[in-house]
């Protein structure tokens, strides 16, 4: 029944490849959820283009639009509540989610990180920086982690992890592509798990 579906918001800053993978998985697996909002700190991004193609609402929300950070935080909470959002999925969102939003949606915000947390997490550890650090450390493996979001970068409870090898010939870019492929399979699995937990 449609009424039992969890209402999802996705936060993106870029092309939204994980968003696309999640969107496909919800349809293909017939998960009890529907995407109703794509929010970005950028007025233009690939994720918005994809969302609009699907007939989904998009919302540009940036700190620069507000006098204070508190006003920005309040507007984000209000936007999610107005749309009766149940779960927020971060998919390449390059901003820290305001503490007020985390407090309003406890254990209902998920993020995917391109490494095996708790290693290679924290402020500044995003994108190619992560893969460069993994290779520099001589790690034999990397992977992806889906975790719940709390007030600290990459410190929330881990939902699922998956590993990939780091090969001697890897550049950060080659490793990034391998990890991204892993992410596209892992994130839908984590969403399915969370939906099962929230049922």
C-alpha positions in Angstrom: 0.0 0.0 0.0 1.3 3.4 -1.0 0.5 4.8 2.4 3.0 2.5 4.1 5.9 3.7 1.9 8.6 5.7 3.7 9.1 9.1 2.2 12.8 9.6 1.2 14.8 12.8 0.7 18.2 12.7 -1.0 20.9 15.3 -0.4 23.4 15.7 -3.3 26.0 18.1 -4.5 27.2 16.6 -7.7 26.2 14.1 -10.5 24.2 11.9 -8.1 25.4 8.5 -9.2 24.6 6.9 -5.9 21.2 8.7 -6.0 20.5 7.1 -9.4 21.5 3.6 -8.0 19.2 4.1 -5.0 16.4 5.3 -7.2 16.7 2.3 -9.5 16.9 -0.1 -6.6 13.7 1.2 -5.0 11.9 0.6 -8.2 13.5 -2.8 -9.2 13.3 -4.3 -5.7 9.8 -2.8 -5.0 11.0 -1.4 -1.7 8.4 0.2 0.6 9.8 3.7 -0.1 9.5 6.6 -2.5 11.8 9.5 -3.3 9.9 12.7 -2.9 12.7 15.4 -2.6 16.2 16.0 -4.0 17.9 18.8 -2.0 21.3 20.3 -3.0 23.5 23.1 -1.8 24.1 23.9 -5.5 21.5 25.5 -7.7 22.6 23.3 -10.6 23.9 19.7 -10.4 23.5 16.4 -12.2 21.4 15.1 -9.4 18.8 17.8 -10.0 18.7 17.0 -13.7 18.0 13.3 -12.9 15.4 14.2 -10.2 13.5 16.4 -12.6 13.6 13.7 -15.3 11.8 11.5 -12.7 9.2 14.2 -11.9 10.7 14.7 -8.4 10.7 18.0 -6.5 14.1 19.7 -6.2 15.1 22.2 -3.6 18.2 24.4 -3.6 19.1 25.2 0.0 22.4 26.9 0.8 23.8 28.7 3.9 24.4 31.7 1.6 20.7 32.3 1.3 20.3 33.0 5.0 21.5 35.6 7.5 22.5 33.0 10.0 23.5 29.4 10.2 20.6 28.9 12.6 18.1 30.2 10.1 19.5 27.9 7.4 19.3 24.9 9.8 15.7 25.8 10.7 14.7 26.1 7.1 16.2 22.7 6.3 14.3 21.0 9.2 11.1 22.8 8.1 11.5 21.8 4.5 11.8 18.1 5.5 8.9 18.2 8.0 6.6 20.0 5.5 7.1 17.1 3.1 6.7 14.5 5.8 10.2 13.0 5.1 10.9 9.8 7.0 14.5 9.1 5.9 17.3 11.3 4.5 20.0 9.8 2.3 23.2 11.7 1.7 24.6 10.9 -1.7 27.7 13.0 -2.4 26.4 15.9 -0.3 29.5 18.0 0.3 28.3 19.8 3.4 28.0 18.8 7.1 24.3 18.3 7.9 23.3 20.8 10.6 23.1 19.4 14.1 19.5 20.6 14.3 18.6 18.4 11.4 20.4 15.4 12.9 18.5 16.0 16.2 15.2 16.2 14.3 15.8 13.0 12.4 17.6 10.7 14.9 18.9 7.4 13.2 17.0 8.4 10.1 19.9 10.0 8.1 22.3 7.8 6.2 25.5 8.5 4.4 27.9 6.5 2.3 31.6 6.9 2.7 34.3 5.6 0.2 36.4 3.8 2.7 36.2 1.3 5.6 35.3 3.4 8.5 36.5 4.2 11.1 39.6 4.4 9.0 40.0 7.3 6.6 37.0 9.3 7.9 36.5 12.7 9.3 36.7 16.3 8.1 38.4 16.7 4.8 38.2 13.0 4.0 36.0 13.0 0.9 36.3 12.1 -2.7 39.8 11.5 -4.2 41.4 12.6 -0.9 40.2 9.3 0.7 41.6 7.1 -2.0 44.9 9.0 -2.1 45.3 8.5 1.7 44.4 4.8 1.4 47.1 4.1 -1.2 49.7 6.3 0.6 49.1 4.2 3.8 49.8 1.0 1.9 46.4 -0.5 2.7 45.7 -4.0 1.1 42.0 -3.3 0.9 39.5 -0.5 0.9 35.7 -0.4 0.3 32.6 1.5 1.2 30.7 2.1 4.4 27.1 3.1 4.9 26.5 4.7 8.3 23.9 6.6 10.2 24.7 10.3 10.6 25.3 11.9 14.0 26.9 15.3 15.0 30.4 14.1 14.1 31.8 13.5 10.7 31.7 9.8 9.8 31.2 8.7 13.4 27.6 7.4 13.3 26.7 3.7 13.7 27.7 1.5 10.8 24.9 -0.1 8.9 26.8 -2.0 6.2 30.3 -2.3 4.9 31.8 -4.0 1.8 35.4 -4.5 0.9 37.4 -4.2 -2.3 41.1 -5.0 -2.9 43.7 -2.3 -3.4 46.0 -3.4 -6.2 49.7 -2.5 -6.5 49.0 -0.7 -9.8 46.1 1.4 -8.4 46.1 5.1 -8.8 43.6 7.1 -6.6 41.4 7.4 -9.7 41.4 3.7 -10.5 40.7 2.8 -6.9 37.9 5.5 -6.8 36.2 3.8 -9.7 36.3 0.4 -8.1 35.0 1.7 -4.8 32.2 3.6 -6.5 31.0 0.4 -8.2 30.9 -1.1 -4.7 29.0 1.9 -3.4 26.3 1.5 -6.0 25.6 -2.0 -4.9 26.1 -1.4 -1.1 23.9 1.7 -0.6 20.7 0.1 -1.9 21.4 -2.9 0.4 21.8 -0.6 3.3 18.6 1.2 2.5 16.7 -2.1 2.3 18.1 -3.1 5.7 17.1 0.3 7.3 13.6 0.0 5.8 13.3 -3.4 7.3 14.5 -2.1 10.7 12.0 0.8 10.5 9.0 -1.4 9.4 
